[in-house]
């Protein structure tokens, strides 16, 4: 956001994209709009250029895949802002679908957008040890680099079975995680 006009948080549903975007909008003076809101979505689809043109300053648009009509309007706004030296960090977008498959996006925002993939939480993120990711350790092929104490075997199996989606991880009972 400090050097790119448009940043897209892309990833599977329920990975925390909206939560992250909302928290970024709270720490910086950034307007937050969600296209899950029917009124906002209707306005975006009816008049994409007017919708984007009415937004002053940095803005977050959540669930951008719902209104691909906005991409050309965003391109025009970014190009106009670049003429005035004010392009960086203008738009933070989130998308659950693979928005790169939308033809309007692929062409219109080339060179103007950076895509950040938001994956489910890793074992390291859930376990509080950002330097040691147990799953990577298992799949590296070199198990001698770190040793896993025998008492952690059950914990490791539990972490692997719990997965990394925040909603599932928050459920303490295994049968409730399975239900999710």
For each residue, the residues with C-beta under 8 A, 3 or more apart:
1: 4 7 24 58 88 89 92
2: 88 89
3: 88
4: 1 7 88 89 112 113 114
5: 78 81 82 87 88 89 90 91 112 113
6: 74 78 90 91 92 93 109 112 113 114
7: 1 4 89 91 92 93 113 114 115 116
8: 64 93 94 95 99 113 114 115 116
9: 17 20 21 92 93 94 95 116 118
10: 17 94 95 98 99 100 115 116 117 118
11: 15 17 96 117 118 119
12: 15 96 119 120 165
13: 96
14: 165 166 167
15: 11 12 118 119 120 165 166
16: 19 20 118 121 166
17: 9 10 11 20 21 62 94 95 96 118
18: 21 22 34 62 63 94
19: 16 22 23 166
20: 9 16 17 23 24 118
21: 9 17 18 24 25 32 60 62 92 94
22: 18 19 25 26 32 60
23: 19 20 26 27
24: 1 20 21 27 28 30 60 92
25: 21 22 28 30 31 32 60 92
26: 22 23
27: 23 24
28: 24 25 58
29: 57 58
30: 24 25 57 58 59 60 92
31: 25 55 57 58 59 60
32: 21 22 25 59 60 62
33: 37 40 55 59 60 61 62
34: 18 37 40 61 62 63
35: 40 41 44 61 62 63 64 66 67
36: 41 62 63 66
37: 33 34 40 41
38: 41 42
39: 42 43
40: 33 34 35 37 43 44
41: 35 36 37 38 44 45 66 67
42: 38 39 45 46
43: 39 40 46 47 51
44: 35 40 41 48 51 66 67 69 70
45: 41 42 48 67 69
46: 42 43 51
47: 43 50 51
48: 44 45 51 52 67 69 70 72 73
49: 52 53 73 76
50: 47 53 54
51: 43 44 46 47 48 54 55 70 73
52: 48 49 55 70 73 74 76 77
53: 49 50 73 77
54: 50 51
55: 31 33 51 52 59 77
56:
57: 29 30 31 90
58: 1 28 29 30 31 89 90 91 92
59: 30 31 32 33 55 90 91 92
60: 21 22 24 25 30 31 32 33 91 92 93 94
61: 33 34 35 64 70 91 92 93 94
62: 17 18 21 32 33 34 35 36 93 94
63: 18 34 35 36 66 94 95 96
64: 8 35 61 67 68 70 93 94 95 99
65: 68 95 96 97 99 102
66: 35 36 41 44 63
67: 35 41 44 45 48 64 70
68: 64 65 71 99 102 104 105
69: 44 45 48 72 73 104
70: 44 48 51 52 61 64 67 73 74
71: 68 74 75 102 104 105 108 109
72: 48 69 75 76 104 108
73: 48 49 51 52 53 69 70 76 77
74: 6 52 70 71 77 78 91 108 109
75: 71 72 78 79 108 109 112
76: 49 52 72 73 79 80
77: 52 53 55 73 74 80 81 90 91
78: 5 6 74 75 81 82 87 90 91 109 112
79: 75 76 82 83 112
80: 76 77 83 84
81: 5 77 78 84 86 87 90
82: 5 78 79 85 86 87
83: 79 80
84: 80 81
85: 82
86: 81 82 90
87: 5 78 81 82 90 112
88: 1 2 3 4 5
89: 1 2 4 5 7 58 92
90: 5 6 57 58 59 77 78 81 86 87
91: 5 6 7 58 59 60 61 74 77 78
92: 1 6 7 9 21 24 25 30 58 59 60 61 89
93: 6 7 8 9 60 61 62 64 113
94: 8 9 10 17 18 21 60 61 62 63 64
95: 8 9 10 17 63 64 65 98 99
96: 11 12 13 17 63 65
97: 65 101 102
98: 10 95 101
99: 8 10 64 65 68 95 102 105
100: 10 105 106 115
101: 97 98 106
102: 65 68 71 97 99 105 106
103: 106 107
104: 68 69 71 72 107 108
105: 68 71 99 100 102 108 109
106: 100 101 102 103 110
107: 103 104 110
108: 71 72 74 75 104 105
109: 6 71 74 75 78 105 112 113
110: 106 107 113
111:
112: 4 5 6 75 78 79 87 109
113: 4 5 6 7 8 93 109 110
114: 4 6 7 8
115: 7 8 10 100
116: 7 8 9 10
117: 10 11
118: 9 10 11 15 16 17 20
119: 11 12 15 122 164
120: 12 15 163 164 165 166
121: 16 125 126 164 165 166 169
122: 119 125 126 133 135 136 164
123: 126 127 133 134 135 156 159 160 164
124: 127 129 130 131 132 133 134 136
125: 121 122 130 164
126: 121 122 123 159 162 164 169
127: 123 124 134 159
128:
129: 124 132
130: 124 125
131: 124
132: 124 129 137 146
133: 122 123 124 136 137
134: 123 124 127 137 138 148 156 159
135: 122 123 138 139 159 160
136: 122 124 133 139 140
137: 132 133 134 140 143 145 146 148
138: 134 135 143
139: 135 136
140: 136 137 143 145
141:
142: 145
143: 137 138 140 146
144: 147
145: 137 140 142
146: 132 137 143
147: 144
148: 134 137 152 153 156
149: 152
150: 153
151: 154 155
152: 148 149 155 156
153: 148 150 156 157
154: 151 157 158
155: 151 152 158 159
156: 123 134 148 152 153 159 160
157: 153 154 160 161
158: 154 155 161 162 174
159: 123 126 127 134 135 155 156 162
160: 123 135 156 157
161: 157 158 174 177
162: 126 158 159 168 169 174 177
163: 120 168 169 177
164: 119 120 121 122 123 125 126 168 169
165: 12 14 15 120 121 168 169 180
166: 14 15 16 19 120 121 169 170
167: 14 170 171 180
168: 162 163 164 165 171 177 180
169: 121 126 162 163 164 165 166 177
170: 166 167
171: 167 168 176 177 180
172: 176
173: 176 177
174: 158 161 162 177 178
175: 178 179
176: 171 172 173 179 180
177: 161 162 163 168 169 171 173 174 180
178: 174 175
179: 175 176
180: 165 167 168 171 176 177
